[in-house]
Amino acid sequence: MSGSWERELDAAVRELDGADTLAFGGVGLAGQILPATEAYRTLEQGLREHPEAARKRVDRLLRKGSPAGRAYAATLLEVVDPAAGRDAWARLRGDDGEFTTFSGCLMGRATLGEYAAERLTGGAR
C-alpha cells in the first residue's frame, strides 16, 4: 500500500516532469513560490526522509523530465551525491532544450546545455 509521502513524491515528480521554469526561491516582486519550486522542495525533503524511494524518482526525472525538470533533478543529485550530480551535469551539457530561469525578479532563458556547463564551472543557481 502506498503511503501519503509516496503520493507526495509522485505528485512532485509529475509537477517537475512538465516544468518549464527553474526557480529555487520566490520570483517577482511578490516573491511568489512557483509550483515547480514547491515540488523541488518536496523531493529534496524526500531525499532526506526516504532516500531510496526519492532517489529512484529523481533518477527517472533526470532521464525523462522536461529540460527544467532535468535541471531540478541534477541539482537534487548534487545535494545528495556530488559525484552523481557532476556526472548528470556532464551528460546534460549537449542538451538544447530551453527553459525560463528566475533569480528573484530577474527572468531569463537558457538551454539545459548552457545551464549544465555553468553548473560544472561553479556558476548558476
C-alpha positions as CSV (number, residue, x, y, z in Angstrom):
1,M,0.0,0.0,0.0
2,S,1.3,3.4,-0.9
3,G,1.8,5.9,1.8
4,S,1.0,9.6,1.7
5,W,4.7,10.5,1.4
6,E,4.9,8.3,-1.7
7,R,1.9,10.1,-3.2
8,E,3.6,13.4,-2.4
9,L,6.8,12.4,-4.1
10,D,4.9,11.1,-7.1
11,A,3.0,14.4,-7.4
12,A,6.2,16.4,-7.1
13,V,7.8,14.4,-9.9
14,R,4.7,14.9,-12.1
15,E,4.9,18.6,-11.5
16,L,8.6,18.7,-12.4
17,D,8.1,16.4,-15.4
18,G,6.3,19.3,-17.2
19,A,8.1,22.2,-15.6
20,D,9.1,25.0,-17.9
21,T,10.7,27.3,-15.3
22,L,13.6,26.9,-13.0
23,A,13.5,28.9,-9.8
24,F,14.8,27.9,-6.4
25,G,13.3,30.8,-4.4
26,G,10.5,33.3,-4.7
27,V,10.0,35.1,-8.0
28,G,8.9,38.5,-9.0
29,L,8.3,41.5,-6.7
30,A,5.9,39.5,-4.5
31,G,8.4,36.6,-4.1
32,Q,5.9,34.1,-5.3
33,I,6.9,30.4,-4.9
34,L,6.2,28.5,-8.1
35,P,4.6,25.1,-8.0
36,A,7.8,23.6,-9.5
37,T,9.8,25.2,-6.7
38,E,7.5,23.6,-4.1
39,A,7.8,20.2,-6.0
40,Y,11.6,20.6,-5.9
41,R,11.5,21.2,-2.1
42,T,9.2,18.2,-1.6
43,L,11.7,15.9,-3.4
44,E,14.6,17.5,-1.5
45,Q,12.9,16.6,1.7
46,G,12.0,13.2,0.4
47,L,15.7,12.5,-0.3
48,R,16.4,13.2,3.4
49,E,13.5,11.2,4.8
50,H,13.1,8.4,2.2
51,P,16.4,8.4,0.3
52,E,16.0,5.2,-1.7
53,A,12.4,5.9,-2.9
54,A,13.1,9.5,-3.6
55,R,16.4,8.8,-5.4
56,K,14.6,6.4,-7.8
57,R,12.1,9.2,-8.7
58,V,14.9,11.7,-9.1
59,D,16.8,9.3,-11.4
60,R,13.7,8.9,-13.5
61,L,13.1,12.6,-13.7
62,L,16.7,13.1,-14.8
63,R,16.1,10.6,-17.7
64,K,12.5,11.6,-18.8
65,G,11.7,15.1,-17.4
66,S,11.3,18.4,-19.2
67,P,14.5,20.4,-19.6
68,A,13.7,22.4,-16.4
69,G,12.7,19.1,-14.7
70,R,16.1,17.5,-15.5
71,A,17.9,20.6,-14.2
72,Y,16.0,20.3,-10.9
73,A,16.9,16.5,-10.8
74,A,20.6,17.2,-11.4
75,T,20.6,19.8,-8.7
76,L,19.0,17.4,-6.3
77,L,21.6,14.8,-7.1
78,E,24.3,17.3,-6.4
79,V,22.9,17.7,-2.9
80,V,22.9,14.0,-2.0
81,D,25.7,12.7,-4.2
82,P,28.0,15.3,-5.6
83,A,29.8,12.9,-7.9
84,A,26.5,11.7,-9.4
85,G,25.4,15.4,-9.7
86,R,28.5,16.3,-11.6
87,D,28.1,13.3,-13.9
88,A,24.5,14.3,-14.6
89,W,25.5,17.9,-15.4
90,A,28.2,16.5,-17.8
91,R,25.6,14.3,-19.6
92,L,23.3,17.3,-19.9
93,R,25.8,19.7,-21.5
94,G,24.8,18.8,-25.0
95,D,21.0,19.2,-24.4
96,D,19.5,22.2,-26.3
97,G,16.1,22.0,-24.6
98,E,15.1,25.5,-23.3
99,F,13.5,26.8,-20.1
100,T,12.9,30.0,-18.3
101,T,15.1,30.9,-15.3
102,F,14.3,33.1,-12.4
103,S,16.6,34.7,-9.9
104,G,14.4,36.9,-7.7
105,C,12.9,39.4,-10.1
106,L,15.2,38.6,-12.9
107,M,13.8,36.4,-15.6
108,G,15.9,34.8,-18.3
109,R,16.1,31.9,-20.8
110,A,18.7,29.2,-21.0
111,T,19.3,25.9,-22.7
112,L,19.8,22.9,-20.5
113,G,23.3,22.5,-22.0
114,E,24.2,26.1,-21.2
115,Y,22.9,25.8,-17.7
116,A,24.8,22.5,-17.2
117,A,28.0,24.0,-18.4
118,E,27.6,26.8,-16.0
119,R,26.9,24.4,-13.1
120,L,30.1,22.5,-14.0
121,T,32.1,25.6,-13.7
122,G,30.6,26.5,-10.3
123,G,28.1,29.1,-11.5
124,A,24.3,29.2,-11.7
125,R,21.6,28.5,-9.1
